Amino acid sequence: MIKVPELEAIQCISHGFFTRESGVSKGIYSSLNVGWGSYDNPDNVLENRRRVTEKMGAAPDQLINCHQVHSSKVLSVSAPFTEEDDRQADALVTKTSGLAIGILTADCGPVLFVDPQNRIIGAAHSGWKGALGGILPNTVAAMEELGAKAENIIAVMGPMISQKAYEVGPEFAVRFLEVSQDNERFFTRSKKPLHSMFDLPAFIKAQLDKLSLKQVIDLKLCTYADEDRFFSYRRATHNQERDYGRQISTIMLTG
């Protein structure tokens, strides 16, 4: 897994941007696939998730993630989900120690948040739709409801698809320009007529910069380009693979 020095220095948390390496899954899911939504062997996914909790220092039943639906909805959690709980959301926040909150991705942007002074953390799944809809300010707002302060929060952008790998059609750009003409700066022309290359990391960074956080860190890692370390939905589609794995980014309060 990838550790961030700025988060490593915070004694009250454990964190990791996990790669696709060091798991038990085979074939297109090789090897640390943690996605229940994939067609991978469930026993392999379960073992992969156990390995994640082991690295995080969490109990096996304390790793939780929401049912991601590309929304702007955030859930505040204090315990693992039950079967009756509504898990549809795209970000989790908590002030409960020992609870590892995680986000699954395969090109979308994982963002981890921490207010170390008030011991409050968050994890957001920020694809283009969620980012445009407000998932990032909503995550910070949910942390503030628990007692966090924006000026204390450090946000880290994990591995996601880069602009040079993210070609989109004309209707895609229209959605962003309808929100603000300023969003034109996140698009450059592609070689295909009427198509563009979209800069998801820059758009996410711009959304975070508006929130007056203490620090925003971009790991600048591309899921599409680095096949050895990361799953990528778009790369799997281009390779005409029947499915794809998911990596997890997770954070936990300790002590």
Secondary structure, DSSP 8 states (H G I E B T S, - for coil): -B--HHHHT-TTEEEEE--S-S----GGG-S----TTSSS-HHHHHHHHHHHHHHHT--GGGEEE-B--S-S-EEE-SS---TTS--B-SEEEE--BT-EEEEEESSSEEEEEEETTTTEEEEEEE-HHHHHHTHHHHHHHHHHHTT--GGG-EEEE-SB--GGG-EE-HHHHHHHHHH-GGGGGGEEE-SSTT-EEE-HHHHHHHHHHTTT-SEEEE---BTTT-TTT---HHHHHHTT-S----EEEEEEE--
